[in-house]
Amino acid sequence: MKRTVSDETKTKIGEKVLLKGWLHTLRLLGNINFLILRDRGGLIQIVVEEGNELDKVKDLQPGSILQIEGEVKEAKQTDLGMEIIAPTIKVLEKIKEPPPVEFSKSEIKANFDTILNHRSVTLRNIKQQAIFKVQAAVKEGFRKHMSANDFIEFSSPKILAEASEGGTEVFEFDYFHEKKAFLAQSPQFYKQIMVGVFERVFEIGPVFRAEKSNTSRHMSEYISLDAEMGFIDNWSEIIELIDGTIKAIIGHVWETKEEELKLLGATKPKTKKETPVMKIEEIHEIYFKETGKDTRGEPDLEPEEEKFICEYSAKNFDSDLVFATHYPWSKRPFYTRRSDENPKETYSTDLLFRGVEIVTGGQRENRYNILLEQAEEKKVDIKKIEGYLESFKHGMPAEGGFGMGSERVTQKIIGLSNVKEATLFPRDIDRLTP
């Protein structure tokens, strides 16, 4: 008999089926007992009466692998609406040691460090699984939107001769003969190079940041959703690209993961046809006026300021999304396009979502001579980026793009308090395992 997955039983009422999965829980009640089997379709209840079949499983621990043949019966009181009766059980693998953390209940009763320490087991919890099904939909929605808009996917190297974003948050190591190497902080150089090849490109891949502190916002490694496109007429096209992309992702998640979102208690983000756009200077002024805290003249938004302006946007514009734009040249990397109106500002933006920045993007400097001058101004070693500069030397159209953290997007869509909750195996300054 061919195997049936639990969620396929809805179409097989009254039929005999073969199931395979993990023992999730076993409730021993006497004459009638209930075994919950977990497989990729979810959970399904098996009704086990006293006798030989119960004897096979009554001493087993969660994680034991079972094969069960039985009849599908409608059972509206169960989560799936189905159950299996008159089962014949075969134990494929016996587990007799109890799990280090009880994961079968809806909530894991353990602190977050314990949950992470035993991630290989705690990920078997249904709510934990739901988080990463949502995250899979985030990446799927991104890829779908990019492909629909004629972007070509590519993969960039993660070992570089020069730090792509500069600063101190870079992993440096010695391996290559007489040369230092760095782990990529972003695929920035390569997605710009690929604009000269395909015009519109995107990537889903890991990036690395040597964060010096352990916070609820930062990690040493995360999955970045990146896109870059050429032949733009105005840098506002990049804002439109980011806006359309995040809304497409949110729409796809709610269209495909309604059950998981309901289980997680997620509320759909408030969005407008046109997301509010505010200069960073304007945000500083509003923050000062509303709170009395003076951040005017600062090159970036403080975490509390990001939270404030998101709450302000939700209240005043009915939008959980808000763009902060025109960051100062002193804050942005050498490849950023300076504003034509004010060279101290740049055509750059962050998209803020429910209290935190989830996207950084903007227009890039595509004019070779000016790009070279800006690199020298920022004290970038020109010899180490010759391959990157060559692409501009031989023809690069006006272009721009963005990078988006998939874990932060997942966190904020669901409403989690810590980005590491939306990370399968998080890495930070204090955690290197599992």
C-alpha positions in Angstrom: 0.0 0.0 0.0 1.3 3.5 -0.9 1.9 5.8 2.0 -0.7 8.5 2.8 0.4 11.8 4.4 -1.9 12.9 7.3 -3.4 15.9 5.5 -4.4 13.7 2.6 -6.8 11.7 4.7 -9.4 14.4 4.2 -10.2 12.9 0.8 -10.1 9.2 2.1 -12.9 8.9 4.6 -13.9 5.3 5.0 -10.7 4.0 3.2 -7.8 2.1 4.7 -4.5 4.0 4.6 -0.9 3.5 5.4 0.8 6.3 7.5 4.4 6.7 8.6 5.7 9.3 11.1 6.9 10.1 14.5 5.1 9.4 17.8 4.2 12.9 19.0 2.2 12.1 22.1 0.3 9.2 23.7 -2.6 9.6 26.1 -3.3 6.5 28.0 -6.9 6.6 29.2 -7.8 2.9 29.7 -10.0 1.1 27.2 -9.7 3.9 24.6 -6.3 5.6 24.1 -5.1 8.3 21.7 -1.8 8.3 19.8 -0.8 11.5 17.9 1.3 10.9 14.9 3.4 13.6 13.3 4.4 13.8 9.7 5.0 16.5 7.1 1.3 17.0 6.8 0.8 17.8 10.5 -0.7 15.8 13.3 -3.3 13.1 13.2 -5.0 11.2 15.9 -4.9 7.4 16.1 -7.5 5.7 18.3 -5.9 2.7 20.0 -7.9 0.2 22.1 -6.4 -1.9 24.8 -4.6 -5.0 23.6 -1.7 -6.0 21.4 -1.5 -2.7 19.4 -1.3 -0.6 22.6 1.3 -2.9 24.1 3.6 -2.1 21.1 3.7 1.6 21.9 2.8 2.2 25.6 6.4 2.4 26.7 7.7 4.4 23.8 8.9 8.0 24.0 8.2 10.9 21.6 10.3 10.6 18.4 9.7 6.8 18.0 9.1 6.1 14.3 5.9 4.3 13.5 4.1 2.7 10.6 0.3 2.6 11.0 -2.4 1.0 8.8 -6.0 1.9 9.7 -9.4 3.3 8.5 -10.0 7.0 8.1 -12.9 8.3 10.1 -14.3 11.8 10.2 -13.7 13.4 13.7 -14.7 17.1 13.8 -13.4 17.4 17.4 -9.8 16.9 16.2 -7.6 19.6 14.6 -7.4 17.8 11.3 -11.0 16.7 11.3 -10.0 13.1 10.8 -8.8 10.2 12.9 -7.6 6.7 12.3 -9.5 3.8 13.8 -8.7 0.0 14.1 -5.0 0.6 13.6 -2.3 -2.0 13.0 1.0 -0.6 14.3 4.5 -1.4 13.4 7.4 0.2 15.3 10.1 1.1 12.9 12.4 2.7 15.5 12.0 2.6 19.3 13.0 5.6 21.3 13.1 5.0 25.1 14.9 8.1 26.3 12.6 11.1 27.0 13.4 14.3 25.1 15.5 17.0 26.9 12.6 19.4 26.4 8.9 18.6 26.2 7.9 19.8 22.7 4.5 18.1 22.1 2.4 20.8 23.8 1.4 24.0 22.0 3.9 26.1 24.0 7.4 24.9 25.0 7.8 25.6 28.7 11.5 26.4 28.7 13.6 29.6 28.5 14.8 30.7 25.1 18.4 29.6 25.6 17.2 26.1 26.5 15.0 26.1 23.4 18.0 27.0 21.2 20.4 24.6 23.0 18.1 21.7 22.0 17.0 23.2 18.7 17.1 19.8 16.8 14.3 18.6 19.1 12.4 21.8 19.9 11.9 22.5 16.2 9.5 19.5 16.2 7.0 21.6 18.1 4.1 22.6 15.9 4.3 26.3 16.6 8.1 26.3 16.0 7.5 24.6 12.7 4.9 27.2 11.8 7.4 30.0 12.1 9.7 28.5 9.5 6.8 27.6 7.2 6.0 31.3 7.2 9.7 32.1 6.6 9.7 29.7 3.6 6.7 31.5 2.2 8.6 34.9 2.7 11.4 33.6 0.5 9.0 32.0 -1.9 7.0 35.2 -2.2 10.2 37.2 -2.8 11.4 34.8 -5.5 8.0 34.7 -7.2 7.8 38.5 -7.3 11.3 38.9 -8.7 10.7 36.3 -11.4 7.4 37.9 -12.3 9.2 41.2 -12.9 11.9 39.7 -15.1 14.7 39.5 -12.5 17.2 36.6 -13.0 18.5 34.7 -9.9 22.2 34.3 -9.4 24.6 33.3 -6.6 27.6 35.3 -5.5 30.8 34.2 -3.7 30.9 34.7 0.1 34.7 34.9 0.4 35.9 38.4 -0.7 39.2 40.3 -1.0 37.6 43.4 0.4 34.8 44.1 2.8 31.7 44.9 0.8 30.2 47.3 3.3 33.3 48.5 5.2 33.3 49.3 8.9 34.3 47.0 11.7 31.5 44.5 11.4 33.4 42.2 9.1 34.9 38.7 9.6 38.5 38.7 8.5 40.6 35.6 8.2 44.0 34.3 6.9 44.0 31.4 4.4 45.1 32.7 1.0 48.8 33.2 0.4 49.9 36.6 1.7 46.3 37.9 1.4 43.6 38.7 3.9 40.1 37.6 3.1 36.7 38.6 4.4 33.3 37.0 4.7 30.7 38.8 2.6 28.6 41.4 4.5 26.3 41.5 1.5 26.4 40.5 -2.2 26.6 44.2 -3.1 29.6 44.2 -5.5 28.4 41.1 -7.4 24.8 42.1 -7.8 25.9 45.4 -9.3 28.3 43.6 -11.6 25.5 41.4 -12.7 23.3 44.4 -13.6 25.9 44.9 -16.4 25.1 41.3 -17.5 21.4 40.7 -17.0 20.1 44.2 -16.1 17.8 42.8 -13.4 19.1 40.3 -10.8 18.3 38.9 -7.4 19.8 36.6 -4.8 18.7 34.7 -1.7 21.8 33.8 0.3 23.7 34.1 3.6 25.6 37.2 4.7 27.9 37.7 7.7 28.3 40.5 10.2 30.8 40.5 13.1 28.3 42.0 15.5 30.1 42.8 18.8 27.0 42.4 21.0 24.2 39.9 21.7 20.9 41.7 21.1 17.4 40.8 20.0 17.9 42.7 16.7 21.3 41.4 15.4 23.0 38.2 14.4 26.4 37.2 12.9 24.7 35.4 10.0 21.4 35.8 8.3 19.7 35.1 5.0 19.5 38.2 2.8 17.0 38.8 0.0 18.8 41.1 -2.5 17.8 42.7 -5.8 19.4 45.1 -8.2 18.1 46.7 -11.4 19.5 48.9 -14.2 18.1 51.6 -16.5 16.2 53.5 -13.8 15.1 57.1 -14.6 14.8 58.2 -11.0 15.8 56.8 -7.7 12.2 56.8 -6.6 11.9 53.6 -8.8 14.0 51.8 -6.1 11.5 52.9 -3.4 8.7 51.6 -5.7 10.6 48.3 -6.2 11.0 47.8 -2.4 7.4 48.8 -1.7 6.0 46.4 -4.3 8.3 43.6 -3.1 7.4 43.7 0.6 3.7 44.0 -0.2 4.0 41.0 -2.5 5.7 39.0 0.2 3.1 39.9 2.8 0.3 39.0 0.4 1.9 35.7 -0.6 2.4 34.7 3.1 -1.2 35.5 4.0 -2.5 33.7 0.9 -0.5 30.5 1.5 0.0 30.2 5.3 -3.3 31.3 6.8 -3.4 28.2 9.1 0.2 28.8 10.4 -0.5 32.5 10.9 -3.6 31.8 12.9 -1.8 29.3 15.1 0.9 31.9 15.8 -1.6 34.7 16.5 -0.2 36.9 13.7 -2.1 40.0 12.6 -1.9 41.2 9.0 0.2 44.3 8.6 -1.5 47.6 7.8 -0.4 48.9 4.4 -1.4 51.7 2.1 -1.3 51.9 -1.7 1.7 54.3 -1.3 3.8 53.7 1.8 4.8 56.9 3.7 8.2 58.3 2.7 10.0 60.7 5.1 13.5 62.2 5.1 15.6 61.2 8.1 15.9 64.9 9.0 12.1 65.1 9.1 11.9 62.0 11.4 14.5 63.6 13.7 12.3 66.7 13.9 9.1 64.8 14.6 10.8 62.7 17.2 12.2 65.8 19.0 8.8 67.6 18.9 6.9 64.5 20.2 9.4 63.3 22.8 11.8 66.1 23.6 14.8 63.9 22.8 17.1 65.6 20.4 18.6 63.4 17.7 18.7 66.2 15.1 21.9 66.0 13.1 22.6 62.4 13.9 23.5 60.3 10.7 21.2 57.4 11.6 18.0 56.6 13.5 18.3 55.3 17.1 16.5 52.0 17.8 14.0 53.9 19.9 13.5 56.4 17.1 12.8 53.5 14.6 10.1 52.2 17.0 8.7 55.7 17.5 8.3 56.5 13.8 6.7 53.2 13.0 4.1 53.8 15.8 3.7 57.3 14.4 3.1 56.0 10.9 0.6 53.4 12.1 -1.3 56.0 14.0 -1.2 58.9 11.5 -0.9 57.1 8.2 -2.5 53.8 9.0 0.6 52.0 7.7 2.9 49.6 9.5 5.5 50.4 6.9 7.4 53.7 6.5 10.4 54.7 4.4 13.3 56.8 5.9 15.3 58.5 3.1 18.2 60.7 2.3 20.8 59.4 4.8 23.9 61.5 5.0 26.9 60.6 2.8 29.0 60.2 5.9 26.8 57.2 6.9 26.6 55.4 3.5 29.1 53.2 1.6 31.2 54.6 -1.2 29.0 53.2 -4.0 26.0 55.2 -2.9 24.7 57.9 -5.3 24.9 61.4 -3.8 21.9 63.7 -4.0 22.1 66.1 -6.9 20.4 68.8 -4.8 22.6 68.3 -1.7 25.9 66.3 -2.0 25.9 65.8 1.8 22.8 63.6 1.3 22.4 60.4 -0.6 19.7 58.7 -2.7 19.3 56.0 -0.1 16.5 54.6 2.1 15.7 52.2 4.9 12.3 50.5 5.1 11.0 50.3 8.7 8.4 47.8 9.7 6.8 47.5 13.1 9.6 49.1 14.9 12.7 47.9 13.1 14.6 48.4 9.8 14.1 45.5 7.5 15.5 46.9 4.2 18.4 49.0 3.1 18.6 50.3 -0.4 18.9 53.1 -2.9 20.5 54.3 -6.1 24.1 53.5 -6.7 26.8 55.7 -8.3 27.2 54.3 -11.8 29.6 56.9 -13.3 33.0 55.4 -13.2 35.1 58.5 -12.5 32.9 59.6 -9.7 32.7 56.1 -8.2 36.5 56.0 -8.2 36.7 59.4 -6.5 34.1 58.3 -3.9 36.0 55.1 -3.2 39.2 57.0 -2.7 37.4 59.5 -0.4 36.2 56.6 1.7 39.8 55.2 1.8 38.8 51.9 -0.1 41.8 50.0 -1.4 41.2 50.4 -5.2 43.4 47.4 -6.1 41.2 45.1 -4.2 38.0 46.1 -6.0 39.4 46.4 -9.6 37.1 43.6 -10.8 34.1 45.5 -9.4 35.2 48.8 -10.9 35.9 47.2 -14.3 32.2 46.6 -14.7 31.6 50.4 -14.4 34.6 51.3 -16.6 33.0 49.4 -19.5 29.4 50.6 -19.2 26.9 50.6 -16.3 23.5 52.2 -16.6 21.8 54.2 -13.8 20.9 51.5 -11.3 20.0 50.6 -7.7 18.7 48.0 -5.5 18.2 46.7 -1.9 18.9 44.1 0.7 16.2 42.7 3.0 16.7 40.4 6.0 14.4 37.4 5.7 14.5 36.7 9.5 13.5 40.2 10.4 10.7 40.2 7.9 9.5 36.9 9.3 9.8 38.2 12.9 7.8 41.3 12.2 5.1 39.5 10.1 4.5 37.1 13.0 5.1 39.5 15.9 8.0 37.8 17.6 10.1 39.7 20.1 13.5 38.4 19.1 14.9 37.9 15.5 16.5 34.7 16.7 13.1 33.2 17.2 12.8 33.5 13.4 16.2 31.8 12.8 16.6 28.0 12.6 20.1 27.9 14.1 21.1 31.4 15.2 24.7 32.6 15.4 25.9 35.5 17.5 28.9 36.4 19.6 27.8 33.9 22.3 26.4 31.1 20.2 28.2 28.8 17.7 26.1 25.6 18.2 24.0 23.6 17.5 
